[in-house]
Amino acid sequence: MEFDTLCLHANGDKRNGYGAIATPIYQSATFVHESVEEVSEYSYSRLSNPTRARLEKTVASLENGTAAFAFSSGMAAISAVMKLFSASDHIIASDDLYGGSLRLFRNVNMAEGMTFDFVNTADIKAVESLIGEHTKAIYAETPSNPLMHVSDIAALAELAHRYGLLLIVDNTFLTPYYQNPLDLGADIVIHSGTKYLGGHNDTLAGFAVVKSSELAERIAYVYKTIGAALSPFDCFLIERGIKTLPLRMDKISTNARTVARWLRCRKEVKKIYYIGFEDHKGYSISQKQSRGFGGMISFEVESRELAENILANVKIIQYAESLGGVDSLITYPMRQTHADVPEKERLERGINDRFLRLSIGIENEKDLIEDLRQAFEQ
Ligand SMILES: Cc1ncc(COP(=O)(O)O)c(C=O)c1O
């Protein structure tokens, strides 16, 4: 089956007895065993649930994985994956990451004894130079949030495997519609399902997807033990969202290209970070490893005053945290997604008081541009 068909039919079997087209929401904590000898397929919803199983089958198929695990948020998925490691293990991570992932690594995992080095994972030599005796994994977000660094997944996978490390890739920004890290050699793919997979800014969710059955077993053990499973109703919403993933991504990407080009022509815009521009540093890698550029654009305007004016005056585009939904959102990373990154580091990376991040939605592109124009000119 092709990708768009898989979004609807990957989970072929209808375990509902009535042939319902929509996945029934099995809102049950526990399941009856037929007899003392027979253990039913489902026993307790922290371990597995029929609604969740269908969603996990779909996500595993879209990422060409053997197993997917649906968590209550993207952060729950990343936290669970970090439980595969022990105190004193060392991980090399992208230096540009969603602020919550940085907070987890620095304030939780490091407090438990793990060590991390942060580096631009687009620079393979720099990554290699950090590999040491205790290194166990490379963790990359590509494209990264919010600076849009593009890392070469196949090259990172080759490096990781040469040294016996795992490669973990957060594929939230491009989704499996545009990029399949497992096919490029990654061992674990992470998604904040809250974003494009759900697609409607109405549900939190997260996924870890793997190819190897050995990793699947290890994650399944953590999964049932820590208990951060996605609820049946939320599974229903995410599965429903996935049905339109290709349609949404096509429209979002077209809109984003138009908005990025418009922003680039504004004299008030001093820097623009959009992976679809041919002069983006990672353009040739994107061409090689992905099938589209997605809907994320970051940009820096000439003054703090203008940045605040834009946030205060957009009308169709909403000033709100998060990304990947049908509604366009604008974020102030300094105050929101990256507020916990130490100021010095944040400023060195360019996440300053003039830096904004746009998540383009499915509105008409003319309305998005007109909305930005009037907000720029207030
Ligand atoms: C790239 C990326 N990964 C992970 C997360 C965490 O996901 P969640 O908010 O669903 O916990 C986010 C959240 O913004 C993100 O942008």
The ligand as an SDF file (V2000), in Angstrom:
LIG
                    3D

 16 16  0  0  0  0  0  0  0  0999 V2000
   10.6290   18.4420   18.2450 C   0  0  0  0  0  0  0  0  0  0  0  0
    9.8230   18.1670   19.4810 C   0  0  0  0  0  0  0  0  0  0  0  0
    9.9940   16.9900   20.1270 N   0  0  0  0  0  0  0  0  0  0  0  0
    9.3120   16.7060   21.2550 C   0  0  0  0  0  0  0  0  0  0  0  0
    8.4000   17.5970   21.7950 C   0  0  0  0  0  0  0  0  0  0  0  0
    7.6530   17.2470   23.0450 C   0  0  0  0  0  0  0  0  0  0  0  0
    6.3570   16.8580   22.7170 O   0  0  0  0  0  0  0  0  0  0  0  0
    5.0900   17.0270   23.6940 P   0  0  0  0  0  0  0  0  0  0  0  0
    4.8110   18.4880   23.8130 O   0  0  0  0  0  0  0  0  0  0  0  0
    4.0210   16.2540   22.9760 O   0  0  0  0  0  0  0  0  0  0  0  0
    5.4430   16.4200   24.9910 O   0  0  0  0  0  0  0  0  0  0  0  0
    8.1820   18.8210   21.1440 C   0  0  0  0  0  0  0  0  0  0  0  0
    7.2250   19.7910   21.6880 C   0  0  0  0  0  0  0  0  0  0  0  0
    7.0860   20.9020   21.2250 O   0  0  0  0  0  0  0  0  0  0  0  0
    8.9130   19.1140   19.9630 C   0  0  0  0  0  0  0  0  0  0  0  0
    8.7720   20.2780   19.3070 O   0  0  0  0  0  0  0  0  0  0  0  0
  1  2  1  0
  2  3  1  0
  2 15  2  0
  3  4  2  0
  4  5  1  0
  5  6  1  0
  5 12  2  0
  6  7  1  0
  7  8  1  0
  8  9  2  0
  8 10  1  0
  8 11  1  0
 12 13  1  0
 12 15  1  0
 13 14  2  0
 15 16  1  0
M  END
$$$$
